[in-house]
Amino acid sequence: MIRRALFLVAALCVLACAADDFYLKNGDRVVFYGDSITDQRLYTVIAETYVVTRYPKLDVTFVHSGWGGDRVSGGGGGPIDVRLKRDVIAWRPTVMTIMLGMNDGNYTTETEENDRKFFDGYRSITDTIRAAVPAIRITAIRPSPYDDVTRPPTFPGGYNEVMISYGKWIANYAKQAGLNVADLNTAVVRMLARADAQNHEEALKIIPDRVHPAFAGHLIMAEELLKSWNARPVVSEVAIDASGSRPVVSAADHAQVTELSAASGLAWTQLDDALPLPFAAWNKGKNDGPLSLVFNSSDVTEALNEEGLRVTGLKDGVYSLKIDGEDAGTFNNDRLAQGINLGLLSTPMAKQAKKVYDLTVSHCDLHNNRWRTIQVPLADYDFQQSTPAMDALDALEREVVARRKQAAQPVPHHFTLTPVA
């Protein structure tokens, strides 16, 4: 894995972290808008999980409004004016992300006609939204790649060159229009190239059909979106010096350390400001192979999930780390002095974060069922139970989101570090 020392990374981001200039603010309502890649609800759910776990006190709500096959003119969910009114403006967003382009290029070489339709349509979307919601902040997303990396291009230059071209236009337009920009193409292509060089068969699974990434590919897309929002890389950073007669806390960023003692080894209580992303839990799923490959072919850990622990001054030997009595790993004194990243381990904090992620998936599924099985397909029928059914799903979703907020609040944990005989 492309790796830098944990605490060097922390030092580089201290100023940014201290400023806490995260793009999303208290009270924001975010609408994710796009085609089938957004409709997968993967990069969007990962990004939402990050926000909820990294900023557990922040009050932000999310609506996932992707629809497969969409273009700047609309698609299966209706023409663009219907889509925007029903699936964006109705939710009174303060923030909107737009990712379109994959279908607009028609999967062929770039043409002037396709370009004109895409550029004019994109401008029209932003103009319509701003007319309805003047204060909205828009993140324009440079479209994710068509995989011409792990497979040969289908025509000279390849279809991803069209996506890159659209992304360049989006970036230039965003400067003129005052939009935030997230590039979901460049970093994914770079990761694919590195992954393909390591393990071609597993790399093919990252974007299985060349268009729709699996979870592993969406993780890098979420990373790039979050970077554009000034996401904080650090969950917490704790450093303990055990060289003296009594151990001392030499650093505690986004964490509180109490009850530090050195009876047989070290013991302390730690309360972090945030939870890590559940990397360990995600890496045990169906995408274990490609996800591990993505971890080793990108900087996603350094960018999103640094939960550092460094212990210096220990006697030579091997030490067992336990958190709330659960084994977290075994490390020698040199490794502990360099620093370990708890964000990669199966810890009580990560297990708590996995529950937050599961509740995020549930609230998104509830919204999608309400929208796609009742609101839209039954709109032309006068069913008496349609509105009560949608109201009931809305109420259940609010309950899930409220329970998730409770689940995202960090709690104190008891750490022990003892020599292994």
C-alpha positions in Angstrom: 0.0 0.0 0.0 1.1 3.5 -0.7 1.9 4.4 2.8 3.2 7.3 4.8 4.0 7.3 8.5 0.8 7.9 10.5 2.0 10.8 12.5 3.7 12.6 9.6 0.3 12.5 7.8 -1.3 13.9 11.0 1.2 16.7 11.2 0.6 17.7 7.6 -3.1 18.0 8.1 -3.1 19.7 11.6 -3.9 23.1 10.2 -6.7 21.9 8.0 -8.1 19.8 10.8 -7.9 22.6 13.3 -9.7 24.9 10.9 -12.4 22.2 10.4 -13.5 23.8 7.1 -15.7 20.8 6.1 -17.9 21.7 3.2 -21.1 20.5 4.9 -22.6 22.6 7.7 -25.1 22.1 10.4 -28.6 21.9 9.0 -27.6 21.0 5.4 -29.8 18.8 3.3 -27.8 17.0 0.5 -29.3 15.5 -2.6 -27.2 13.1 -4.7 -28.3 13.4 -8.3 -27.2 11.3 -11.2 -27.6 8.2 -13.4 -27.3 4.5 -12.6 -23.8 4.9 -11.0 -25.4 7.2 -8.4 -28.5 4.9 -8.4 -26.2 2.1 -7.1 -26.2 4.0 -3.8 -22.6 3.0 -3.0 -20.3 6.0 -3.3 -23.1 8.1 -1.9 -23.7 5.7 1.1 -20.0 5.6 1.8 -19.8 9.3 1.8 -22.9 9.7 4.0 -21.4 7.1 6.4 -18.2 9.1 6.6 -20.1 12.3 7.4 -22.1 10.6 10.1 -19.2 8.9 11.8 -16.5 11.6 11.4 -18.8 14.5 12.5 -21.3 12.8 14.8 -22.7 16.0 16.2 -23.4 17.5 12.7 -27.0 17.7 11.7 -27.0 16.8 8.0 -29.7 14.9 6.0 -29.2 13.0 2.7 -31.5 12.1 -0.2 -30.3 9.7 -2.9 -31.9 10.6 -6.2 -30.0 8.6 -8.9 -31.9 7.0 -11.7 -30.4 4.4 -14.1 -30.1 5.5 -17.7 -30.3 9.2 -17.0 -28.8 11.9 -19.2 -28.9 15.7 -18.9 -32.3 15.4 -20.6 -33.7 13.0 -18.1 -34.5 9.3 -18.7 -36.5 6.4 -17.2 -37.6 8.6 -14.3 -39.1 11.2 -16.6 -37.9 14.2 -18.5 -35.4 16.5 -16.8 -38.0 19.1 -15.7 -39.9 16.3 -13.9 -36.8 14.8 -12.4 -35.5 18.0 -11.0 -38.9 19.2 -9.6 -39.9 15.9 -8.1 -36.5 14.4 -7.1 -34.4 17.4 -6.2 -36.3 20.7 -5.6 -39.1 19.0 -3.6 -36.5 18.1 -1.0 -35.4 21.7 -0.5 -31.7 20.9 -0.7 -28.9 23.2 0.5 -26.3 21.0 -1.3 -26.6 19.0 -4.5 -24.2 16.8 -6.3 -24.5 16.1 -10.1 -22.9 13.2 -11.8 -23.9 12.7 -15.4 -22.2 12.0 -18.7 -21.8 8.2 -19.0 -25.0 7.8 -21.0 -24.7 11.2 -22.7 -21.7 10.2 -24.7 -23.7 7.3 -26.3 -20.7 4.9 -25.8 -19.0 6.0 -29.0 -16.4 8.5 -30.1 -16.9 12.1 -29.1 -19.1 14.1 -31.5 -20.0 17.8 -31.7 -23.7 17.0 -31.5 -23.3 14.9 -28.3 -21.1 17.5 -26.8 -23.6 20.3 -27.5 -26.5 18.4 -26.0 -24.5 17.6 -22.9 -23.1 21.0 -22.3 -26.4 22.8 -22.9 -28.3 20.3 -20.8 -25.8 20.6 -17.9 -26.1 24.4 -17.9 -29.9 24.1 -18.0 -29.8 21.8 -14.9 -27.8 24.2 -12.8 -29.8 27.2 -14.0 -33.1 25.5 -13.1 -31.9 24.4 -9.7 -30.5 27.8 -8.9 -33.7 29.5 -9.9 -35.7 27.3 -7.6 -33.1 27.2 -4.7 -30.9 30.4 -5.1 -28.6 29.7 -2.1 -27.9 26.1 -3.1 -24.2 24.9 -3.2 -23.6 22.5 -6.1 -20.8 20.0 -6.4 -20.3 19.2 -10.1 -18.8 15.7 -10.5 -16.4 14.9 -13.3 -17.9 11.5 -14.4 -16.4 8.2 -13.2 -14.5 6.2 -15.7 -15.4 3.7 -18.4 -12.8 1.0 -17.7 -10.4 1.1 -20.6 -7.6 0.1 -18.2 -8.1 -3.6 -17.4 -9.6 -4.3 -20.8 -8.6 -2.9 -24.2 -10.6 0.1 -25.5 -13.5 -0.7 -27.8 -12.4 2.0 -30.3 -9.2 4.1 -30.8 -8.8 6.4 -27.8 -11.4 4.6 -25.8 -14.7 5.7 -24.3 -13.1 7.0 -21.1 -11.5 9.8 -23.2 -15.0 11.1 -23.8 -15.6 11.0 -20.0 -12.3 12.8 -19.4 -13.3 15.4 -22.1 -16.7 15.9 -20.4 -14.9 16.2 -17.0 -12.6 19.0 -18.4 -15.6 20.9 -19.7 -17.4 20.5 -16.3 -14.3 21.8 -14.5 -14.1 24.9 -16.7 -17.8 25.5 -16.5 -17.7 25.2 -12.7 -15.1 28.0 -12.5 -17.4 30.3 -14.4 -20.5 29.2 -12.5 -19.0 29.1 -9.0 -19.5 25.4 -8.5 -17.5 23.0 -6.4 -15.8 20.2 -8.4 -15.1 16.6 -7.6 -13.0 14.5 -10.0 -14.3 10.9 -9.8 -12.3 9.8 -12.8 -8.5 10.5 -12.4 -7.9 8.7 -9.1 -10.0 5.7 -10.1 -8.1 5.3 -13.3 -4.8 5.6 -11.4 -5.9 3.0 -8.9 -7.1 0.6 -11.7 -3.7 0.8 -13.4 -1.9 -0.1 -10.1 -4.4 -2.8 -9.3 -4.2 -4.3 -12.8 -0.4 -4.5 -12.5 -0.7 -6.4 -9.2 -3.5 -8.8 -10.0 -5.3 -8.6 -13.3 -8.1 -11.1 -12.5 -9.1 -9.3 -9.3 -8.7 -5.9 -11.0 -11.4 -6.9 -13.5 -13.9 -7.1 -10.7 -13.4 -3.5 -9.6 -15.6 -2.3 -12.5 -17.1 -5.6 -13.7 -19.1 -4.3 -16.7 -16.7 -1.4 -17.4 -19.4 1.1 -16.3 -20.7 0.3 -12.8 -18.1 -0.1 -10.2 -18.3 -2.7 -7.4 -18.1 -1.5 -3.8 -14.3 -1.4 -4.0 -14.4 1.1 -6.9 -17.0 3.2 -5.3 -14.8 3.6 -2.2 -12.3 5.6 -4.3 -15.1 7.6 -5.8 -16.4 8.4 -2.3 -12.9 9.4 -1.3 -12.6 11.9 -4.1 -16.0 13.4 -3.4 -15.1 13.8 0.3 -11.8 15.3 -0.6 -13.6 18.0 -2.6 -15.5 18.7 0.6 -12.3 19.1 2.7 -12.9 15.9 4.5 -10.7 15.3 7.6 -8.4 12.3 7.2 -7.9 11.8 11.0 -10.3 10.0 13.2 -8.1 10.4 16.2 -4.4 10.4 17.0 -3.0 9.4 20.4 0.7 9.1 21.4 1.9 7.8 24.7 5.5 8.0 26.1 6.3 5.1 28.4 10.0 5.8 28.7 9.9 7.5 32.1 8.9 6.2 35.6 5.4 7.1 34.8 3.8 7.0 31.3 2.5 10.3 29.9 0.2 11.3 27.0 2.4 13.2 24.6 -0.4 13.8 22.0 -4.2 13.4 21.9 -5.8 14.9 18.8 -9.6 14.4 18.5 -9.4 12.2 21.6 -9.4 12.3 25.4 -7.1 10.0 27.3 -7.7 9.4 31.0 -6.7 6.9 33.7 -3.3 6.1 32.1 -1.4 3.7 34.3 1.5 1.2 34.0 0.8 -1.7 36.3 1.6 -4.7 34.1 2.1 -3.0 30.8 -0.1 0.0 30.0 -3.8 0.7 30.5 -5.9 3.8 29.7 -9.4 4.9 28.9 -9.9 6.7 25.6 -12.8 8.7 24.2 -12.5 9.8 20.6 -14.4 12.6 18.9 -15.4 10.3 16.0 -15.7 6.7 14.7 -13.6 5.2 12.0 -15.0 3.9 8.8 -15.5 0.1 9.1 -12.7 -0.9 6.7 -12.2 -4.3 8.5 -15.8 -5.2 8.3 -16.2 -4.2 4.6 -13.1 -6.2 3.7 -14.7 -9.4 5.0 -17.6 -9.2 2.5 -18.1 -10.5 -1.0 -15.7 -8.0 -2.5 -12.9 -9.1 -0.2 -10.4 -9.7 -3.1 -10.9 -6.5 -5.1 -11.4 -4.4 -2.0 -8.0 -5.6 -0.5 -6.5 -4.8 -3.9 -8.0 -1.3 -3.9 -6.6 -0.7 -0.4 -3.1 -1.7 -1.7 -3.4 0.4 -4.9 -4.6 3.7 -3.5 -4.3 6.3 -0.7 -7.8 5.8 0.6 -6.7 4.8 4.1 -4.5 7.9 4.5 -7.2 10.1 3.0 -10.1 8.9 5.1 -9.3 6.6 7.9 -6.3 7.4 10.1 -7.0 6.3 13.6 -3.4 6.5 15.0 -1.9 5.0 18.1 1.8 5.4 18.9 3.5 4.2 22.0 7.2 5.0 22.5 9.6 4.0 25.3 8.5 0.4 25.6 11.0 -2.3 26.5 12.0 -4.6 23.6 9.4 -7.3 23.1 6.0 -8.2 21.7 2.8 -6.7 23.1 -0.9 -7.6 23.0 -3.3 -4.8 22.4 -6.8 -5.3 23.8 -9.7 -2.8 23.6 -12.6 -3.5 26.0 -11.1 -7.0 26.5 -11.2 -7.8 22.8 -8.0 -8.7 21.0 -7.0 -5.9 18.6 -3.6 -7.3 17.5 -0.1 -8.1 18.5 2.8 -5.7 17.8 6.4 -5.4 18.7 7.8 -2.3 20.4 9.3 -0.9 17.2 6.1 -1.2 15.4 4.2 0.6 18.2 6.8 3.3 18.3 6.3 3.9 14.5 2.5 4.0 15.1 -0.3 1.7 14.1 -3.6 2.6 12.4 -6.5 1.2 14.4 -8.8 2.2 11.5 -7.6 -1.0 9.7 -8.4 -3.3 12.6 -11.5 -5.0 13.8 -12.1 -2.9 17.0 -15.1 -2.1 19.1 -15.1 1.3 17.4 -15.1 -0.2 13.9 -18.0 -2.6 14.9 -20.0 0.4 16.1 -19.3 2.2 12.8 -20.5 -0.9 10.9 -23.9 -0.6 12.7 -24.0 3.1 11.6 -23.3 2.0 8.0 -26.0 -0.7 8.2 -28.5 1.8 9.4 -27.5 4.2 6.6 -28.1 1.5 4.0 -31.5 0.8 5.7 -32.6 4.5 5.5 -31.6 4.7 1.9 -33.5 1.5 1.0 -36.6 2.8 2.7 -36.4 6.0 0.8 -35.8 4.2 -2.5 -38.8 1.8 -1.9 -41.1 4.7 -1.1 -39.9 6.6 -4.2 -39.5 3.9 -6.8 -42.3 1.4 -5.8 -45.0 3.8 -4.7 -44.5 7.5 -5.5 -43.5 7.3 -9.2 -45.1 4.1 -10.6 -48.4 4.6 -8.8 -48.7 8.4 -9.5 -51.4 7.9 -12.2 -53.6 5.8 -9.9 -55.9 7.2 -7.3 -55.0 4.6 -4.6 -56.3 5.7 -1.2 -53.4 4.0 0.6 -50.6 5.4 -1.5 -50.1 8.5 0.6 -50.5 6.7 4.0 -48.0 4.1 2.8 -45.5 6.8 1.8 -46.1 8.6 5.1 -45.5 5.4 7.0 -42.2 4.7 5.2 -41.1 8.3 5.8 -41.8 8.0 9.5 -39.9 4.7 9.7 -37.0 6.3 7.8 -36.9 9.2 10.2 -36.8 6.7 13.1 -33.9 4.8 11.5 -32.0 8.0 11.0 -32.6 9.1 14.6 -31.4 5.7 15.8 -28.3 6.0 13.6 -27.4 9.3 15.1 -27.5 7.7 18.5 -25.4 4.8 17.2 -22.8 7.2 15.8 -21.9 8.8 19.1 -18.5 7.7 20.3 -18.2 6.0 23.8 -15.2 5.5 26.0 -13.1 2.4 25.6 -10.6 0.7 27.9 -7.2 -0.1 26.3 -4.6 -2.4 27.6 -1.1 -3.1 26.2 0.6 -6.0 27.9 3.8 -7.9 27.1 3.4 -11.3 25.5 5.3 -14.0 27.5 
